Amino acid sequence: MTTALEAPAAPAVPARQVWRALYTHFRPHRAAVALGAVLALIGAASGLAQPLAAKALVDRLGHDEPIASILLVLTALVVFGTAVEALGSYVLERTAESVVLAARRSLIGRLLRLRLPEVEKTQPGDLMSRITSDTTLLRAVTTQSVVSAATGGLSFVATLVLMGFMDPVLLGVTVGVIVLIGGAVAVLMPRIAAATRRSQEAVGRISTVLERAFGAFRTIKASGAEARETAVVDAAARDAWRHGVKSAKWQSLAGSSIGLAVQVSFLAVLGIGGARVASGATTISSLIAFLLFLFYLIEPISKLVEAATQFQVGSAAVSRILEAEALEVEEPDTGAAPDTGAAPDAGAAAGAGAAAPTDGGGPASVVFEDVSFRYRDDLPAVHRGVSFEVPGRGMTAFVGPSGAGKTTLFGLIERFYEATGGRVLVDGRDVREWPLAALRASIGYVEQDAPVLSGTLRENLTFAAPDAGEEEIRRVLVRARLDALVERLPEGLETVVGHRGSKLSGGERQRVAIARALLRRPRLLLLDEATSQLDAVNELALRDVVAEVARETTVLVVAHRLSTVTLADRIVVMEAGRVRAVGTHAELVEGDELYGELAATQFLATA
């Protein structure tokens, strides 16, 4: 049964695309994988020489000849082969970790540039599992499986050739048994891939459920819902366990078939070979060497089956990674349309996105020209022909009933969303023509829920202005009335504020968000109910700060408190996605019925 937390099953990624993606991850590490393959082949060659040495040992024993030199050769072959294979294994394991690191860096760089609508329709926990869990499965498929397939295939062919020189009849018996059982193993491979993909999807659901639970931890406790949430997580964990066990079952069957093939071949060769020795068609030493070669086949066959199994597991992980890479991302360097192609280098992306704050150019102007917008085609319009002008400098307040589309205005200015009609202009330039980094570097944004990130207070304050100096920070702390809080904290600015600012009050989090925006020295300041959780004293002080800032820059405010609205130079009244009226407080009280009703309540919460 599909729960609300489960995403609909994604269509299967074509095998050709999976192969191409695997090669993309493999290509930068070709040299290291080749070195590992050469070392593995040298180790395999030393193993192939051991049955021949054993045959010579038996022949010498039969003729009462000295065997010390042969024993030394056998010992040297064993030690040399073991040492070379150990070195090859280290090279491959190190390369595998490098593959995972590169995949994670690329995916992280891409996911942090996702467009907001993509994030909103995707479960964050599932995205995190693709970075942490799915990329781990690339370790084997891009390195060990490639080498296993190459060395296993070459060793398998070489062993069969040597066995054919010794006794073609016994070789035919061996190949017949292996082909028969190998056909059965091939049937299992698609089942391994399907079970692994479902297991990884279930792991993603576990991350999603846990992310939801820890994101609303107090709500869960206050609602007495610990047992219910535990049951939800337990169901997701059991689902992952069930699919993991199913994948393990098919992999175990595939692995055990190797021993079965060799054992059946051994019995057939022992019976038929014994008869051939009795008839004089072959010698006892040749039969012993043939049987040794037969048991030596276990390793190359195991490698081939392991490579096939690892590919099935890896292909499931690659499919999920490809789905994440197909999500639409922002292009930070230009004002062009959103990019949906391959992710660029993560370091370059990070550098482009980390634009320095700017206070050049003076206050920014904002114009909406007949803007329409809807979040999705199947949802009703949020804006219907919204038009207004905000000149540079001063405060403009947006008021209206909940759902009127006020907060969405800020999302369109920041280009979190693209208008479906009309134009949004900043400084007379369409926001779609602005380089994203430059546009957002000019804006300070205080969101409705005033998010505070896990880390220290200093890290949160300088998040949008990492190069801010101590004097700048001190001034902003005083303006946002945070100086007393910093003095009270045991470690001052270095105090850890907890997950999502859990160690701060709601009002303190809002003041941190306001200080963070002010420290950026924006040309355009967006405040979305930025004082809703402040007490009367702090609200009054911050209202004065906002009024002071408005004399230097352009301030847009979404407010539900009349005390904030009356300070605005102009007020835009919105209703049902349209601009209903624009004017000062006095003008609107007299000229707009809705604003008059809202103002009469002394706070602008809902209609």
Steps between C-alpha positions, in 0.01 A plus 500: 500500500632845412507750786497876483873501553569274205568656163345332197729248334729668250521356149792266444816665368610344166797262531697705246466811714610302808809374315582855386467632856717221637768578244483869594585410860763247388679711237705734727641195681592287199873498577458388862250230402735382226784474754277300732402276209865437405588408858198271519601331173854445628356342811270285289792391279695389806197298605474336158861388525438315825315197352776460241759499780288249686494272191880519480518418872287184453706394198825535698357304790408223256857484372671540846652834396579785745207736566657779710531741208137441399382563856698826509344606170149420631566696820635797308199498267258500794677784686552710187141454381360591843714816528414623150127436547507687835662801334251488214212481746625811683532695175143410404355577844670839505373574149149390602499753784613768252208411272255539789657833602478638146138383462401656833669832423332520161158405637522734800606788277201433278238443770592824678422682174159340452216731411265556791197336330708181455591498869141557603374198306781270618551342842826641650570174682490308173741747338738457794491122466602530135811691610590279795368153416467470122843646426656240731378226266715651225811380685497150364326537167738760356826336614490151649235369262691632196820331613316187610335472160833555319725282715232241561424474128867472401577251777192297407602482133865425583401222738268343243777513238746323732234243593431445130869424435494243780174321414242635252245235602505600866489866393179435308345341809602802715374761255166321461434510874611864536284618208195324642532657843616835356172530309310469826716772658428739211130479581569629853681819398196719412341395831807618689479840328128540572532397866799732552318798350198443724731463799671833423162669454396367840822638654407835346159479670670436835702820454183686400306382806787583736552843342131573551509379861809696605372808317188504721640339814320724749172457315536121518565511875224753567255284303605180678575355157830327578348153471323581173813653342707205622254270325536698176881483516481132594280427198748671269790313663319169462432579136871563444581178687255299294638617167858471628439140602347427162806645325729301733303183420553536126865593548552198726342271242726645232808460721421146611449394139876540448581231754222284360638525148850408611386216725284345229783544252741337747280195542454466124872548429599264782276227363578546132867585567547194717365284220737668252799440733398134534478467122839670453353799311664740750747493790429535870715818518297657219176414680632656824609817315163513321317473834720777642415719201133415556514626858698801381199586281309587818679837527452630142140378490441665838643824364276488193189436707608765751551752219155423358342531844682824578385644170138420583538663844689797358254552216220539755701767682601673176134518394412688819802729463400576140148589618649751747729644232200543269337747743499858371770725642573872502777640287679753724738655250256648250147622474417223254229240532544226764752229420390137491817346362801340667629647823806721470797470729383536859781735592423733211132500588576584860728782396243649265227487763705664772472854368615774729238732649468828323394842611584675173247663273268643763152376597332268248164564337244222446226483237238229440342520154179298462658200676316171516625188678394153605712242679394216269282468196245297696473762780302826499677826419666679793542831313267637234635807324691651795641846423665757727812718518740548791757782457847478646523577873209497746271237648216326319264274696289219351181415684198287437328178607699177530541335161497830312846427354712742706788266589510367144592852382832464681556157347459650153740786577764254623427280196417203719213468251452620144197712415265324260401834347606863509832634628675563832761776473773603742669827409307496172647163399302177475614268780531221242778702336692551825784261591355319800805560718492875434123524550498319832815675623300825480215366713464435871215260575345420838267205457172445678632222724842670551711183454816466707753239399679255727833652602624798696331837530789658307460253213132585475557875507769489230329236286415749225807719561792268586756780473331733749738657753463513878398866502225437243371205704501708818298780337243257362466326837414834659251592225325162526505518883707182523792654691349416838437141391861458385630637831275258687608190305791308659706491181367816337492484120661155509200349684342207315132580437385141448312327220294765319578745781329286764693674781356839404151634551275581206565872541875445525498297180316783323753755622787275382335479157457878487862556606618254236312693231625840621861378512480438126447873437224434246366741241160333541377362833209252506333446838231232518322548835846554647373626840205266553662319796653800673380649826370856497827659616719324245243549224494873564881518493526297179226706336722802554796306353296404192386862460863612524609239242218611270662845478809332349357217294178352360299300753204276412301367794227240528332591828192406697550757775348841453782662698750389232276585205437859604873578473506412130536763231254304286274203560398242240174325585463153346202268477460170313821542302431856383604849608188653642633846595821698552542801727594629845330385818278807516402474133414131523300528822276747319507349152518119533233302683716187556793697639266695722363176646848361555623820660197510727602169658835659605694209345502368144483124556216368287186628339 
